[in-house]
Amino acid sequence: MILYTSDLHFGHANVIGFDHRPFADRDEMDHVLIELWNGRVQPDDTVYIVGDLCYRSGRTPEWYLRQLKGHKILILGNHDLPILDNPKALHYLEGVEKMMHIQDGDKHICLCHFPIAEWNGYFHGTWHIYGHIHNRRNESYEYMKTKDHALNAGCMINKYMPASFNELVRNNEVFKQDQ
């Protein structure tokens, strides 16, 4: 199975308030995120992390990655550059890309951490899965919600665990309706 997530921000205490996450502190957040991931992901699943794996953590990226099941591919987010200089972390990743085009069943998908106004294949039914804006309802969100083939992979709108393509579609619809 192919799954998607973004903006996990493992180890980042301030993201709890920023996203209104339901965790007392970063240790609880890290523990729950790892538990939810491993309860959802099977060893043969592929998980596309659409940016911002961890940030300002007292733990190394490999500490998180080695605990997470599945084949992990990182689409670089604005907080992921230190991972490129960390061979131990890279060992736990199947790949690292700035942007990536994949096929999930019959869906053509452009993966990029940042929301894009028009992506390769935009006029031919290609989907765009992105992160970066978390669960904010800012100008970027207002624009992206008008795009029928754009999906936010932010963990906070996807029950804090990797989601399938169909789950992303459903969770994004629920998020739009909860305004």
Secondary structure, DSSP 8 states (H G I E B T S, - for coil): -EEEEB---BT-THHHHHTT-S-SSHHHHHHHHHHHHHHH--TT-EEEE-S--B-S-SS-HHHHHTTS-SEEEEE--TT-HHHHT-HHHHHT-SEEESEEEEEETTEEEEEESS--SS-TTGGGT-EEEE-SSTT--SHHHHHHTT-TTEEE-BGGGTTTS-B-HHHHHHHHHHHHHT-
